[in-house]
Amino acid sequence: MYKLISSVFALCFAFSISAQVFISPASGIWRGEIIHVGGALPMNFEVKAGSTSNRFLIQLRNGEERFSLGESYFRGDSLVIPFDLYESELIGKLTKGKLLTGYLVKKRDGIPFSRMPFQAQAGSNERFTKLLPAKVSVQGKWMADFWSDETNHSPGVGIFTQKGNQVTGTFLKTSGDYRYLQGNISGDSLFLSNFDGSYLMQIRARIQGKTLTGFYFSGLAGKRNLKAQWDPKAALPDLKKLTYLKPGFDRINFRLLSTRGEAFSLEDARYTNKVVVIELMGSWCPNCIDESRFLAPYYRKNKDKGVEVIGLAFETSPELIVAKPKIESFIKRVGIDYPILFAGDTKEETITRVLPMLQKVHGYPTTFIIDKKGIVREIHTGFSGPSTGAYYADWIQEFDKTIQTLLKEK
């Protein structure tokens, strides 16, 4: 009798699981808020049908950007929106398919270490809400200063487009741009946000005449002061002079392994008499994704002309067993054909050990252009991605001009 009851219970339980009906999230535009150090951080995404009935393609929307890192799915009775490259996920319960309530979960080496409350509702493409009529304009270029204390100032150039009370743009930094910022003007105040599955960014500032003053919130708990002046001539220092080789060096070298255990060095025959691009990057780095998305098709187009590309991945963990799936996911997501080598973690002593001839790395990505003789001809810190508009177009044109010039050299 006990066995019979157990069997019946198991059968009923299995039937209940197999018969479970999931309520799909409504297709179309959603608006969400993540409770962040800077207050409620608004974000938008779009839901589309996935490969099966219980999977969905969810794309984050920041200005012109549409960003997706994988299909969403149900785990138990919760909808999971994964961002595998960044070890994070949005997870929540659906109400009538139009309200999602849960958490943004951040992980480290696969283990959750932080969560932020999150809620989203279908049907709205607004960014910030409860707005006053716009009384000021942020259109144009701004010379900015970011600082947490008087010993830690960092320059930036804000570039913004405003239509009515809607604002898009970014900040150019020596370490790379802040990607696609989107928001609104309310009265005399500027509100901007970005969420790409990894970084959380929020700017809250007041505009008085040609001065912008406020705060920049980032990551889990970062907060920096922000002050900017409207300046059509605003510019960063020369990004080709920030990173350089130590005196007595004119080339770099290394011997590192791919995730498959293959060893690579610039002394290999594959790189003899080739123009080589070295990208210092990390799978955790959004700006590195932007640059790699450019380099991947560029390499396919130019490899038969004598161009090679190598990525040196400095990851959050010094252990290959931890970094390997992240690097391989990065390669797959971006569509990379050139080698990505594991260089270790991002600590300064690691970089010094791998590249002892390098003075200092100021940001990711950092890009080296090496001529056919193996001499470093250019080192560029950071990357101005597609969110920077004309800066991105200029970078591509200048990069290609340099490569084509070096290819013509004997």
N, C-alpha and C positions, 0 to 999 in steps of 0.2 A: 504493500500500500504506500509506504514512504517513497519507494522508487517511482511509483506511478504518479504521485503528487508532484515529486520533483521534476519528472519529465514533463508533466502538464504545465507546471510553472515556467520551466525553461522554454517550452514551445510558445507559451503566451507572451513571455518577455521578448523572444526573438521576433514574434509577429508584430509586437508593439513597436519595436525598433524599425523593422522593415517597413511598417505601415506609417511611420512618422512622416507627416507632411510639413515641409518647411514653407514659410511664407516668404516669397521672394521680395527683395527690396525693389521699390518702384523704379522703373527706368527713367532716365533723364537727370536733370541737375538737382544737386543737393547742396545745402549750406550747413556747415558744422562749426562748432566752437570747442576748442581745447582749453581747459583751465590752466593758464600759464602764469609764470612769474610776473608778466606784464599785464595780467588780466585775461579776459576771454579772448583767445586768439582765433579769429574767424578764418575759415578755409572753405573751399568749394571743390566738389568732385562730381563726376558724371558716372552713372551706372548704365552699363550695357550688358547684353546677354553674353555668356561665356561659352565654353566648349560643351558643357552639359547643362541640364536643367537646374542643378544645384550649385553651379559655378557662375561667377559674374566677373566681368571686366570693369574695374573701377579706376578711372583716370583722375588724378589730381589736376586741378586747374589753377594756375597762377599766371595772370595776365594772358599772354599768348601760349604759354606752355601747357602741354598735355602730357602727363607723366604717369606711367604705370609700370609696376615692377612684378606683376604676377596676378593670376586669377584669385578672386576671393572665393571663400567656401564656408560651409557650416562646420563648426566643431561643437558637437552636442547640439544645444539649442541657440548657440551664439554664432553670429556672422563674423568671420575673420577677414580683415583686409591686410594682407602681408606686404611687408617691405623687406624682402629677404636680404638684399645687399646691405641694408643698414641695421639689421637685427632689431627690427621693431614691427609692431602690428597694431592696428586698430581692431578692437574686439568688443562687440556689444550685442544686445538683444533687440530684436525688431518688434515694434508694435504696429500692427496692421500694415506692415510693409512700408510705412512712411516716417517712422520715428526710430532712430537708432541711438541707444544709450549704453555707454560703457566706458572704456579706458583706452588711452594710448599707452602701450606697454613697450618699454625700452629694455633691451637685453644686452648682456655682455658675455661673450663666449657661450651663447645659447641659454643663459640663465637670466630671468627677469630681475632687474634691479630698480626699476622705477615705473610708476604708472601715474597718468594724469587723467582726471575725469574728462569725458568727451560726450557730446551729444550732437546729433545731426538730424535735419528734417528735409524731406523731399519738397521740391517745387520752387526753391528760391536760388537765384544766382547773385544775390546781393553779397557784398563783402561785409562792411561795417553797417550797422543799422542805427536807427534813432538819430538821424543826422539833421543838422541845421543847414540852412542855405549857405553855400560857399561865399565867403567874404574876401578870400585871398586866393592868390595863384602861386603854385609851386613849379610851374612850367619852366624848363630850362636847366642850366647847370649850376651846381652849388659846390663851393669848396668847403669840405667838412672836416671836423676834428672829432674823433672818438676817444674817450679816456675814462678809466676807472679811478685813477688818482693822478696826481701831478707828475708822477714818474713814468706813466704809461700812456702816452699820447700816440694816436695812430691816424694818419691822414686818409681822406677818402674824397671821391668826387661823386656827387649825386647828379643823376641825369633823369629827368622826369617829364612825362607827358600828361597833361590834364585836359579832360573833356567834361565840362560841367563840374560836377563834384567828384568825378571818378579819376583816379590817378594810377598810372603804372610807371615803372622805372626800376632803377637799381642804384647801388653804390659801387663804384670802382674802388678796389683796394689793392695795395701792393701784393697781397696774398691771393688775389682773385676777386671777382665780383660777387655781390650778394644775390646774384641770380634774379629771378622774376619776383619783384615786389608789386603788390596790388593793394589798393585801398581807396580812401576817400578823403576829401576835405569836408570838414564840418565847422561852419563858422570860420574862425581863424586858426583851426587846428588841423594837423595832418595825421592820418592814421594809415599805416601800412602793415601788411603781414605777408608771410610766406611759410608754407609747410610743404615739404617735398618727400615726406616719409622719414627723413632723418633730422634735418635741422628745423628748428622752430625759430622764426624771426618775427619781431614785432617792433614797430617804431611809433611812438606817440610824441608829437612835437607841436609847438605853437609857432606861428609865423607872424612876425611883426616887421612890416616893411620888407627889407631884404635880408632879414636875419631869421634863422630857424633854430629853435632851442627846444631840447627835449631829451628823450631817453631811447636807447636801443637795447632791446631785450633779446636774448638768444639762448639756445640750448635749453638745459633744464632749469638753470637759475641765474644765467648771466645777465648783468645789467651794466650798461655803460652810459656815461653822459654823451650827449650829441649837440654840437653847435655847428652851424653852417652859414655861410654868406653867399648870396646869389652872385655868381661870377661867370660870365660867358667864356672866360679864358681859363677856368679852373683845370688843373692838370696834376697828375701824379709825378713823382720823380721818375727818372729813366729806369724802366723795369729790366733793362739789359745790363745795368751796372750794380744791381743790388747783390747778386750772387756772383762770385768769381773764384778763380783758382788761386791757390797760395803761390807766392813768389817761387820761381824756378820750375813751375809746371805749365805745360801747354796742352796736356791731354789727360784723359781719365781712363781707368781700366778697372775691371772687377772680374770675378769668376763666381757666378751664382747659379742656383738651380731653379728650374721651372717646377711647377707642381707635380710634373710627371717624373721628376728626378733627372732631367736632362741638364747638363752643364753648358753654360754659355759664357763667352768672353769676347771682348772686342778684338782679341788676337786670333779668333777663329777665321778660317778661310772664307766663311760666308760674308764677313764684313770687310775683307780686303778690297781696297780700291772702291769702296762704296761711300756714299753720303749717308751718315747714320744719325737718326734722331733718337735721343734718350729722354724718356719721360719719367721723372720721379713722381710717383703717384701713390694712391691708396684706394682700395675698394670702398672705403668709408667716405670718400671725398667727392661731394657733388660737382665741384669745379673740374675734378679729374674725369668724371663721366662726360662732361661737356667737351673737354679737350679730346678724350679718347673717341668720342663720337665723330669728331672731325678727322682724327688721325687714321681711324680704321679704313674708311673709304679712300682717303688720300694715299695710304700705303698700297692698297689694291691697285690703284690707278698708276702708281709710279714705281712699284717694285721692279718691274722689268726694265726700267730706265737706270737702275742702280741706286735705289733708295731703300734703306732698311730702317726699321723702328724697333726699339726695345723698351718695354716698360719695367721699371724697378719698383716693386710694390713694397712700400713700408706700411705695415699693418698695425692694428691696435694690439695684437698679441705677438710675442716673439716665437710662438710655437707654430710650426708648419701645419700640424694636425688641426689647429684651430683656424689658421689663415687660409688653408687650401680651399675649402668649399666656398669661401667668400671670393677669393680670386677667380676661381673657375666660374662662379655665378656671374661675376663682373664680365669676364671674357664672353660668356654666352649671351648675356643681356645686350652688350654693346655690339657684338659681332666682330670680335678681334681676331685677326689672322697672324699677327706678329707675336713674338714671345713676351710673356709677362713673367718676370722672375721674382721670387720671394727674397727680399732684402733684409727682413727682420722687422722689428718694431720701429716706432717713430721717435724713440729717444735720441737725443743729440749724440750720445756716445756710440749708438749703433750706426748712425749716418757717418760719423767720423771713422769708424772701423771699416765700413764698406767703401767709402770714398774719402780716404785720408788727404787727398790733394785738394779737397774742396774747402773753402774758407767757412761758409755757413749757408744753410738752407733757410730761406725767409718765408717760404710758403709752398703749398702744394696746389697744383702741380708746379714743378720747375723743369724747364725743357732745355736740353743741350742739342746744339746742331754741330756735328763733327764732319770735317771734310774728308776727302779720299785718302789723305795722308795720316788721318787719325788725330788731327789737331782740332781742338775745340775752338770754333769760330764764333759761337754765340751762346749765351746763357740767358734765358728769359724766365723771370720769376712770375708766377701766377698765370691766369688765363682769363681774357675777356671773352666770355661766352656769348651765345646768341641773344641773351637778354640785354646786351649792351649796344645792339644795333650797329651803328657805323663803326664803333670800335672793333667789333667782331669782324666786320667786313675788311677793315684796314689790316687787322692782324693776319687774316687769311692771305690777303694780297701780299703783304710783306714777307710772310713765312714762305709762300710759294716762290716769290722772287729770289729769296736767299737760297732756297734749295736748287732752283733751276740754274742759278749762277754757279753754285758749287759743282753741279753735275757737268758743267762745261769745262771746268778746270781739268788740267792733265795731272 
